[in-house]
């Protein structure tokens, strides 16, 4: 079913936008096309089943012709994407940026949302994946398409790319996924073994309230707004917005989702504690070898309890030939709308769809942002070939509240303690002065050292309760005393059993299905992964390790570029104990001296 590109819809041309990181340390060769403009065919209806059609906005170059299609498919409303409005679901890219370069940009809404037919259902379901494949086929057959389809988008728009790529649609030539997950159970719903009501309440309130389901914004109105949001005025309003982003997101938690979404939230929090009872599909992890299409996957180093390990799983385990897949580990950055990495994607698509000799084929398989050096570096693989593991062993400097040390060799046996207080738990004023909430350790840097690769924390741990929670953070302390957060991870001690079958080179997967309650006072081994953040440490700086039991004590926030959400942990008041010795260590990887910056 077709709609015509109306006069009023295109009376004012959309204004495109770029923000955040765009290129991973290089400058591509000449673009295949430029200056082609943008026009919209709004609310194209794509039939996916008898009497069911999905609504799509199709943005085309003004210049007549047949072009590759860039598809973005998700459960979100599509109504504000082209306007450049800083909403959490605006993660499909800016249509004029793509059309100007010779691509049709197709933004599709799944069943039950907005003008799409059918019933709203559980997220990321198999029917959605099948519909996505039909959309790809539909686009390839349109008179404005040259038969080639690629995929682009962030977060939800990235998750759906991996799902549909496993089906190998004939027209799919490649995909560019940003900030993604592969195991929805452990990466989103039960991160570290604990449920995430804070994230889900925020996400569902912002994106699946009755207003979003009914929203319709005429293309002319979107175009008018885009000339404000993507104008030089952005330099004025965006810093104001960024400073208040954490507060704005808390406001989304107070919005009431639609009833069917609230029922899903209840199922997640009350029943979805095991893979068998989890209401979502578990995700494509473990079946990624079915993917053959070329791809680029981008990891944002600023995540904790969302999008933290999926990119590494995809890069390691997808069936795509090694010379046809690329991993970019970008800096910690959070901006809305998500107009990041569009220029990198266009260079990749020009290479795939137009055969452009722009240098993409010669790009290293891995490019990674290096904190401390503030440059992109490159390597042939992840983890870095020839990198060496280094273990740093926590050791006591006395009182619990002291800053303790990290040594290159295990020291004497001993222990320090910290207080685990439930999130929102009521304590007396001054409680932290008599029961410290965290332990801190530092390693002084004597020679310049690059740490790049997976991070593992191994602890000998006990508590005086049957369960608790452990959150760990690494950071760089500069010579002037300023602090930069690097990596984070967490684990529920009762879910300490390692799931070797689901683990990867970067992530130790834990078995959440079979909790093992603690015996109060009896040490147990905990072994879990932290999110990687490559860093160069210079002489006079210090690597800092902090261990606590609440995320809010250690996390950063979206106002500072980090998507790290509070969690309702620990479950009990307890005194937690870290036991020193050879089984308690932080394992990092030292990059080889051959690792170099990206060639421009």
C-alpha positions as CSV (number, residue, x, y, z in Angstrom):
1,X,0.0,0.0,0.0
2,X,1.4,3.3,-1.0
3,X,0.9,6.9,0.1
4,X,1.7,9.9,-2.0
5,X,4.3,12.4,-1.1
6,X,2.0,15.3,-0.3
7,X,2.6,19.0,-1.1
8,X,2.1,20.0,2.6
9,X,4.3,17.2,3.9
10,X,7.3,18.6,1.9
11,X,6.5,22.3,1.9
12,X,9.4,22.9,4.4
13,X,12.4,20.7,4.0
14,X,13.6,18.8,7.1
15,X,16.8,20.0,8.6
16,X,19.3,17.2,9.5
17,X,21.4,16.9,12.6
18,X,24.7,15.4,13.8
19,X,25.8,15.1,17.4
20,X,28.2,13.0,19.5
21,X,31.0,10.9,18.1
22,X,30.8,10.5,14.3
23,X,34.1,8.9,13.1
24,X,36.4,6.5,14.9
25,X,39.7,8.3,14.4
26,X,39.8,8.5,10.6
27,X,38.6,10.6,7.6
28,X,36.9,8.6,4.9
29,X,37.5,9.1,1.2
30,X,35.0,10.9,-1.1
31,X,31.3,10.1,-0.5
32,X,29.4,8.2,-3.2
33,X,26.8,11.0,-3.3
34,X,26.1,14.3,-1.6
35,X,23.7,17.2,-1.8
36,X,20.6,15.1,-2.8
37,X,18.1,16.7,-0.4
38,X,15.2,15.1,1.4
39,X,11.5,14.5,0.9
40,X,9.1,12.3,2.9
41,X,6.4,9.8,2.0
42,X,4.7,9.6,5.4
43,X,2.7,6.7,6.7
44,X,3.5,4.2,4.0
45,X,1.6,1.0,5.0
46,X,3.6,-2.2,4.7
47,X,1.4,-5.4,4.7
48,X,3.0,-8.1,6.9
49,X,-0.1,-10.3,7.4
50,X,-3.7,-10.4,6.2
51,X,-5.4,-7.2,7.3
52,X,-2.2,-6.1,9.2
53,X,0.1,-3.4,8.0
54,X,3.0,-1.5,9.6
55,X,3.3,2.2,9.4
56,X,6.6,3.6,8.0
57,X,7.9,7.0,7.1
58,X,10.0,6.8,4.0
59,X,12.5,9.6,3.5
60,X,13.9,9.9,0.0
61,X,16.5,12.0,-1.8
62,X,14.8,14.8,-3.8
63,X,16.7,13.7,-6.9
64,X,14.7,11.0,-8.7
65,X,16.4,7.6,-8.8
66,X,16.8,4.2,-7.2
67,X,18.8,4.1,-3.9
68,X,19.8,1.7,-1.2
69,X,17.4,1.6,1.7
70,X,18.5,2.2,5.3
71,X,15.9,0.6,7.6
72,X,15.3,1.3,11.3
73,X,12.8,-1.0,13.0
74,X,11.6,-0.9,16.6
75,X,8.6,-0.8,19.0
76,X,8.8,3.0,19.4
77,X,6.6,5.7,18.0
78,X,8.2,7.2,14.9
79,X,6.5,10.5,15.1
80,X,9.3,12.7,16.5
81,X,12.4,11.1,15.1
82,X,12.8,13.4,12.1
83,X,12.1,16.5,14.2
84,X,15.3,16.1,16.2
85,X,13.5,16.2,19.5
86,X,15.7,14.9,22.4
87,X,13.5,12.0,23.4
88,X,14.8,8.6,24.6
89,X,13.3,6.7,21.6
90,X,14.9,9.0,19.0
91,X,17.6,6.6,18.0
92,X,17.1,5.9,14.3
93,X,19.3,8.7,13.0
94,X,18.5,11.9,11.2
95,X,16.8,11.2,7.8
96,X,18.2,14.2,5.9
97,X,21.7,13.1,6.7
98,X,21.1,9.8,4.9
99,X,19.0,11.0,2.0
100,X,21.5,13.7,1.3
101,X,24.1,11.0,0.7
102,X,22.0,8.9,-1.6
103,X,20.0,6.6,0.7
104,X,16.3,6.1,1.4
105,X,15.8,6.2,5.2
106,X,12.8,4.0,6.3
107,X,11.6,4.3,9.9
108,X,9.2,1.5,10.8
109,X,7.0,1.0,13.8
110,X,6.1,-2.5,14.9
111,X,2.6,-3.9,15.4
112,X,0.3,-2.2,17.9
113,X,2.2,1.1,18.1
114,X,0.8,4.3,16.5
115,X,-0.7,3.8,13.1
116,X,0.6,0.2,12.7
117,X,-2.1,-2.4,12.8
118,X,-2.2,-5.5,14.9
119,X,-1.9,-6.0,18.7
120,X,0.8,-4.8,21.0
121,X,2.8,-7.7,22.3
122,X,5.9,-8.6,24.3
123,X,9.0,-6.8,23.1
124,X,11.5,-8.3,20.7
125,X,9.1,-11.3,19.9
126,X,9.5,-13.7,16.9
127,X,6.6,-12.1,15.0
128,X,8.4,-8.8,15.1
129,X,11.5,-10.4,13.7
130,X,9.5,-12.0,10.9
131,X,7.8,-8.7,10.2
132,X,11.2,-7.0,10.0
133,X,12.4,-9.4,7.4
134,X,9.2,-8.7,5.4
135,X,9.9,-5.0,5.6
136,X,13.4,-5.6,4.2
137,X,11.9,-7.5,1.3
138,X,9.2,-4.9,0.7
139,X,11.8,-2.0,0.6
140,X,14.0,-3.9,-1.8
141,X,11.1,-4.1,-4.3
142,X,10.0,-0.5,-4.3
143,X,10.6,1.7,-7.3
144,X,12.8,4.1,-5.3
145,X,15.1,1.3,-4.1
146,X,18.0,-0.3,-6.1
147,X,17.3,-3.7,-4.3
148,X,19.9,-3.2,-1.6
149,X,19.0,-2.8,2.1
150,X,21.2,-2.0,5.1
151,X,20.2,-1.4,8.8
152,X,21.0,1.4,11.2
153,X,20.1,2.4,14.7
154,X,20.9,2.5,18.4
155,X,19.7,0.5,21.4
156,X,16.3,-1.1,20.4
157,X,17.1,-0.3,16.8
158,X,20.3,-2.1,17.2
159,X,18.8,-5.2,19.0
160,X,16.4,-5.8,16.1
161,X,19.2,-5.7,13.5
162,X,20.9,-8.7,15.1
163,X,17.7,-10.6,15.4
164,X,16.7,-10.2,11.8
165,X,20.3,-10.7,10.4
166,X,20.0,-14.3,11.7
167,X,17.2,-14.9,9.2
168,X,19.6,-13.9,6.3
169,X,17.1,-11.8,4.3
170,X,18.3,-11.9,0.6
171,X,18.3,-8.1,0.2
172,X,20.2,-7.4,3.4
173,X,23.7,-6.2,2.5
174,X,24.9,-5.3,6.0
175,X,24.1,-3.6,9.3
176,X,25.4,-0.9,11.7
177,X,24.3,-1.6,15.3
178,X,25.1,0.8,18.1
179,X,24.8,0.0,21.9
180,X,23.2,-3.4,21.7
181,X,22.5,-6.5,23.7
182,X,22.5,-10.2,22.8
183,X,21.1,-11.8,25.9
184,X,18.1,-9.9,27.1
185,X,17.7,-11.9,30.3
186,X,21.2,-11.3,31.8
187,X,22.1,-8.0,29.9
188,X,18.8,-6.1,30.7
189,X,16.4,-7.8,33.0
190,X,18.5,-9.5,35.6
191,X,21.9,-7.8,35.4
192,X,24.3,-9.2,37.9
193,X,21.5,-11.5,39.1
194,X,19.1,-8.7,40.3
195,X,16.0,-7.2,38.6
196,X,16.0,-3.7,37.2
197,X,12.8,-1.9,38.1
198,X,14.4,1.5,37.9
199,X,15.4,1.1,34.2
200,X,12.2,-0.6,33.2
201,X,10.0,2.0,34.9
202,X,11.9,4.8,33.2
203,X,11.9,3.1,29.8
204,X,8.3,2.0,29.8
205,X,7.0,5.3,31.3
206,X,8.8,7.4,28.6
207,X,8.1,5.3,25.6
208,X,4.9,3.2,26.1
209,X,2.4,5.5,27.8
210,X,-1.0,6.1,26.1
211,X,0.2,9.4,24.7
212,X,3.0,7.6,22.7
213,X,0.6,5.0,21.3
214,X,-1.7,7.7,20.0
215,X,0.8,10.4,19.0
216,X,0.7,11.7,15.4
217,X,2.8,14.6,14.3
218,X,2.3,15.9,10.7
219,X,5.5,15.9,8.6
220,X,5.2,19.7,8.2
221,X,5.2,20.2,12.0
222,X,8.2,17.9,12.3
223,X,10.0,19.9,9.7
224,X,9.3,23.2,11.5
225,X,10.6,21.8,14.8
226,X,13.7,20.4,13.1
227,X,14.8,23.9,12.1
228,X,14.9,24.7,15.9
229,X,16.3,21.5,17.3
230,X,19.0,21.2,14.6
231,X,19.9,24.9,14.3
232,X,22.7,26.8,15.9
233,X,20.3,27.3,18.8
234,X,21.2,23.7,19.8
235,X,24.4,25.1,21.3
236,X,22.2,27.0,23.8
237,X,19.6,24.4,24.8
238,X,21.6,21.2,24.7
239,X,24.0,22.0,27.5
240,X,21.0,23.2,29.6
241,X,19.2,19.9,28.8
242,X,22.3,17.7,29.5
243,X,22.7,19.2,33.0
244,X,19.2,18.2,33.8
245,X,19.0,14.9,32.0
246,X,19.2,12.8,35.1
247,X,16.3,14.7,36.7
248,X,14.3,14.5,33.5
249,X,14.7,10.7,33.4
250,X,13.5,10.4,37.0
251,X,10.4,12.3,35.8
252,X,9.8,9.6,33.1
253,X,9.6,7.0,35.9
254,X,6.5,8.8,37.2
255,X,4.6,8.5,33.8
256,X,2.0,5.8,33.7
257,X,2.5,3.2,31.0
258,X,-0.3,1.7,29.0
259,X,-2.0,-1.2,30.8
260,X,-0.5,-3.9,28.7
261,X,2.9,-2.5,29.4
262,X,2.2,-2.4,33.1
263,X,1.2,-6.0,33.0
264,X,4.6,-6.8,31.3
265,X,6.4,-4.8,34.0
266,X,4.6,-6.8,36.7
267,X,5.6,-10.1,35.0
268,X,9.2,-9.0,34.8
269,X,9.4,-8.0,38.5
270,X,7.3,-10.7,40.1
271,X,7.8,-13.7,37.9
272,X,10.7,-13.2,35.4
273,X,13.5,-14.4,37.7
274,X,14.5,-17.4,35.6
275,X,15.0,-17.9,31.9
276,X,11.9,-20.2,31.9
277,X,9.7,-17.5,33.4
278,X,11.3,-14.5,31.7
279,X,8.5,-13.0,29.5
280,X,10.8,-11.7,26.7
281,X,12.6,-14.0,24.3
282,X,16.1,-14.6,25.7
283,X,17.9,-13.1,22.7
284,X,20.2,-14.3,19.9
285,X,23.2,-15.0,22.1
286,X,24.4,-18.6,21.5
287,X,23.0,-18.6,18.0
288,X,25.0,-15.7,16.4
289,X,26.8,-18.0,14.0
290,X,23.7,-17.8,11.7
291,X,24.7,-14.2,10.9
292,X,26.6,-13.9,7.7
293,X,26.1,-10.2,6.7
294,X,28.9,-7.7,7.1
295,X,28.5,-5.4,10.1
296,X,29.9,-2.7,12.3
297,X,29.0,-2.8,16.0
298,X,29.7,0.1,18.3
299,X,30.1,-0.2,22.0
300,X,29.6,2.8,24.3
301,X,32.0,2.5,27.2
302,X,29.7,4.5,29.5
303,X,27.2,1.8,30.1
304,X,26.8,-0.4,33.2
305,X,23.5,-2.3,33.5
306,X,22.4,-2.0,29.8
307,X,24.2,-2.6,26.5
308,X,27.3,-3.6,28.4
309,X,28.5,-6.8,26.7
310,X,26.4,-7.5,23.6
311,X,28.8,-5.9,21.1
312,X,31.6,-8.1,22.2
313,X,29.5,-11.2,22.0
314,X,28.4,-10.3,18.5
315,X,31.9,-9.5,17.3
316,X,33.3,-12.7,18.8
317,X,30.6,-15.2,17.8
318,X,28.8,-14.0,14.6
319,X,29.4,-16.2,11.6
320,X,30.3,-13.2,9.4
321,X,33.8,-13.7,8.0
322,X,36.5,-12.0,10.1
323,X,37.4,-9.5,7.4
324,X,33.8,-8.3,7.1
325,X,33.0,-7.3,10.7
326,X,34.3,-4.4,12.7
327,X,34.1,-3.4,16.4
328,X,34.3,0.2,17.6
329,X,34.7,0.8,21.3
330,X,33.7,4.5,21.6
331,X,34.0,7.0,24.4
332,X,31.4,7.3,27.2
333,X,28.9,9.6,25.7
334,X,25.1,10.0,26.1
335,X,23.2,12.5,24.0
336,X,19.6,12.8,22.8
337,X,18.6,12.6,20.1
338,X,21.0,9.7,19.2
339,X,22.5,11.3,16.1
340,X,25.9,9.8,16.7
341,X,28.0,7.6,14.4
342,X,26.0,8.6,11.3
343,X,29.1,9.6,9.3
344,X,30.9,6.3,10.2
345,X,27.8,4.4,9.1
346,X,27.5,6.2,5.8
347,X,31.2,5.5,5.0
348,X,30.5,1.8,5.8
349,X,27.3,1.8,3.6
350,X,29.1,3.6,0.8
351,X,31.7,0.8,0.9
352,X,29.0,-1.9,0.9
353,X,26.3,-0.6,-1.4
354,X,28.1,1.7,-3.8
355,X,31.5,0.0,-3.8
356,X,33.1,3.3,-2.9
357,X,36.9,3.3,-2.6
358,X,36.8,5.3,0.6
359,X,39.2,3.3,2.7
360,X,36.7,1.4,4.8
361,X,37.9,-2.0,3.6
362,X,41.3,-1.1,5.0
363,X,40.1,-0.1,8.4
364,X,41.3,-2.2,11.3
365,X,38.8,-4.8,12.7
366,X,39.0,-3.0,16.1
367,X,39.2,0.7,16.8
368,X,38.9,1.8,20.4
369,X,38.8,5.1,22.3
370,X,41.6,5.3,24.8
371,X,40.9,7.4,27.9
372,X,44.0,9.2,29.2
373,X,45.5,9.3,25.7
374,X,42.2,10.7,24.2
375,X,42.7,9.1,20.8
376,X,41.4,6.1,18.9
377,X,43.8,3.2,18.7
378,X,43.6,0.1,16.5
379,X,44.2,-3.6,16.6
380,X,43.5,-6.7,14.6
381,X,41.1,-8.3,17.1
382,X,39.4,-8.1,20.5
383,X,40.8,-9.0,23.0
384,X,44.0,-7.5,21.7
385,X,46.4,-10.1,20.3
386,X,49.6,-10.4,22.4
387,X,48.1,-8.5,25.3
388,X,49.2,-9.8,28.7
389,X,47.0,-10.4,31.8
390,X,48.1,-8.6,34.9
391,X,46.6,-9.3,38.4
392,X,46.4,-6.6,41.1
393,X,45.8,-8.0,44.6
394,X,43.8,-5.8,47.1
395,X,45.7,-5.5,50.4
396,X,44.7,-3.8,53.6
397,X,46.2,-0.5,54.9
398,X,44.4,-0.9,58.2
399,X,41.0,0.6,59.1
400,X,38.1,-0.2,56.8
401,X,37.7,3.5,55.9
402,X,41.4,3.8,54.8
403,X,42.4,4.0,51.2
404,X,43.9,0.5,50.7
405,X,46.4,-0.7,48.1
406,X,46.6,-2.8,45.0
407,X,49.8,-4.9,44.9
408,X,51.3,-6.9,42.1
409,X,51.6,-10.0,44.3
410,X,49.2,-11.4,46.9
411,X,50.0,-10.3,50.4
412,X,49.1,-11.5,53.9
413,X,45.8,-12.9,54.7
414,X,43.4,-10.5,56.4
415,X,40.0,-8.8,55.8
416,X,38.2,-5.5,55.6
417,X,34.5,-4.8,55.9
418,X,31.9,-2.5,54.5
419,X,28.2,-1.8,55.3
420,X,25.6,-3.0,52.9
421,X,22.4,-0.9,53.2
422,X,19.4,-1.4,51.0
423,X,18.7,1.3,48.4
424,X,16.4,3.7,50.1
425,X,17.1,2.1,53.5
426,X,16.5,4.3,56.6
427,X,19.6,4.9,58.7
428,X,20.5,7.5,61.4
429,X,22.3,10.7,60.4
430,X,26.1,10.0,60.4
431,X,25.7,6.3,59.8
432,X,28.4,6.3,57.1
433,X,30.9,7.7,59.7
434,X,30.7,4.6,61.8
435,X,30.0,2.0,59.1
436,X,31.8,2.8,55.8
437,X,29.7,2.0,52.7
438,X,32.6,1.0,50.5
439,X,36.2,-0.1,50.3
440,X,38.8,1.7,48.1
441,X,42.1,0.5,46.7
442,X,44.8,2.3,44.6
443,X,47.7,1.2,42.5
444,X,50.3,3.9,41.8
445,X,51.5,4.0,38.2
446,X,55.3,4.2,37.7
447,X,55.6,3.7,33.9
448,X,53.1,4.6,31.2
449,X,50.8,1.6,30.8
450,X,47.8,0.9,28.5
451,X,45.1,-1.3,29.9
452,X,42.8,-2.5,27.2
453,X,40.6,-5.6,27.2
454,X,38.3,-7.6,29.4
455,X,38.4,-6.9,33.2
456,X,37.7,-9.6,35.8
457,X,37.2,-9.2,39.5
458,X,37.7,-12.2,41.7
459,X,36.8,-11.9,45.4
460,X,36.8,-14.0,48.5
461,X,33.6,-12.7,50.0
462,X,31.4,-13.3,53.0
463,X,28.4,-11.5,54.6
464,X,26.4,-12.0,57.8
465,X,23.2,-12.5,55.7
466,X,22.0,-15.1,53.2
467,X,22.5,-12.8,50.3
468,X,23.8,-9.3,49.4
469,X,25.2,-7.5,46.4
470,X,28.6,-6.4,45.2
471,X,29.2,-3.4,42.9
472,X,32.7,-2.6,41.7
473,X,34.2,0.4,39.9
474,X,37.6,1.2,38.5
475,X,38.8,4.8,37.8
476,X,41.8,6.9,36.9
477,X,43.1,9.4,39.5
478,X,45.1,12.0,37.7
479,X,48.1,13.7,39.1
480,X,46.1,16.7,40.1
481,X,43.6,14.5,42.0
482,X,40.8,14.6,39.5
483,X,38.9,11.4,39.0
484,X,37.6,9.7,35.8
485,X,35.3,6.7,36.0
486,X,36.4,3.8,33.8
487,X,34.7,0.4,34.3
488,X,31.9,-1.0,36.4
489,X,30.4,-4.4,37.2
490,X,28.2,-6.1,39.7
491,X,27.1,-9.5,41.0
492,X,24.5,-10.9,43.4
493,X,26.5,-13.4,45.6
494,X,23.8,-15.9,45.7
495,X,24.0,-16.1,41.9
496,X,27.7,-16.8,41.8
497,X,27.8,-20.0,39.8
498,X,29.5,-19.4,36.4
499,X,27.5,-20.3,33.3
500,X,30.5,-21.4,31.1
501,X,28.4,-22.2,28.1
502,X,27.1,-18.6,27.8
503,X,30.4,-16.9,28.8
504,X,32.5,-15.1,26.2
505,X,36.1,-13.8,26.1
506,X,34.8,-10.5,27.6
507,X,32.0,-11.5,29.9
508,X,31.7,-14.1,32.6
509,X,28.1,-15.1,32.4
510,X,26.5,-16.1,35.7
511,X,23.8,-18.7,36.3
512,X,20.9,-16.8,37.6
513,X,18.4,-19.7,37.5
514,X,19.8,-21.5,40.5
515,X,20.6,-19.2,43.5
516,X,22.9,-20.5,46.2
517,X,22.1,-18.7,49.5
518,X,25.1,-17.7,51.5
519,X,26.0,-19.2,54.8
520,X,26.5,-16.2,57.1
521,X,30.2,-15.7,57.8
522,X,31.4,-18.3,55.4
523,X,33.6,-17.0,52.5
524,X,32.6,-17.9,49.0
525,X,34.4,-17.1,45.7
526,X,32.9,-14.4,43.4
527,X,34.1,-14.0,39.9
528,X,32.5,-11.4,37.5
529,X,33.3,-9.1,34.7
530,X,33.5,-5.3,34.5
531,X,32.7,-3.3,31.5
532,X,35.9,-2.6,29.5
533,X,37.2,0.9,29.1
534,X,40.6,1.2,27.4
535,X,42.9,3.6,29.3
536,X,46.5,4.9,29.2
537,X,47.8,5.4,32.8
538,X,50.7,7.8,33.1
539,X,53.4,8.0,35.8
540,X,52.1,9.8,38.9
541,X,48.5,8.7,38.2
542,X,46.7,6.0,40.2
543,X,44.3,3.2,39.2
544,X,41.5,3.1,41.8
545,X,39.2,0.2,42.6
546,X,36.1,0.8,44.7
547,X,33.8,-2.0,46.0
548,X,30.4,-1.4,47.5
549,X,26.9,-2.8,47.6
550,X,24.8,-0.1,45.9
551,X,25.0,1.2,42.4
552,X,24.1,4.8,43.4
553,X,27.3,5.0,45.5
554,X,29.6,4.4,42.5
555,X,27.8,5.2,39.3
556,X,27.9,8.3,37.2
557,X,24.8,9.4,35.3
558,X,23.4,10.4,31.9
559,X,24.1,14.1,32.6
560,X,27.8,13.2,32.5
561,X,27.7,10.8,29.5
562,X,27.1,7.5,31.4
563,X,24.0,5.3,31.2
564,X,24.2,3.7,34.6
565,X,20.8,3.1,36.3
566,X,20.1,2.6,40.0
567,X,19.2,-0.8,41.2
568,X,17.2,-2.0,44.1
569,X,20.1,-3.7,45.8
570,X,21.3,-5.0,48.2
571,X,18.3,-6.9,49.6
572,X,19.3,-6.8,53.3
573,X,21.3,-4.8,55.8
574,X,24.5,-6.7,56.3
575,X,28.2,-6.3,57.1
576,X,30.1,-7.6,54.1
577,X,33.7,-8.8,54.3
578,X,36.5,-8.9,51.7
579,X,39.1,-11.6,52.5
580,X,42.6,-11.0,51.1
581,X,44.9,-13.5,49.6
582,X,45.6,-15.2,46.2
583,X,41.9,-15.6,45.4
584,X,41.1,-11.9,45.6
585,X,42.4,-9.9,42.6
586,X,41.5,-7.6,39.8
587,X,42.7,-8.9,36.4
588,X,43.4,-6.4,33.6
589,X,45.2,-6.7,30.3
590,X,48.3,-4.8,29.4
591,X,48.2,-3.8,25.7
592,X,51.2,-4.6,23.6
593,X,53.5,-1.7,22.8
594,X,52.7,-2.3,19.1
595,X,49.1,-1.0,19.5
596,X,48.9,2.3,17.6
597,X,46.6,5.1,16.8
598,X,44.2,4.9,13.8
599,X,45.7,6.1,10.6
600,X,43.8,9.0,9.1
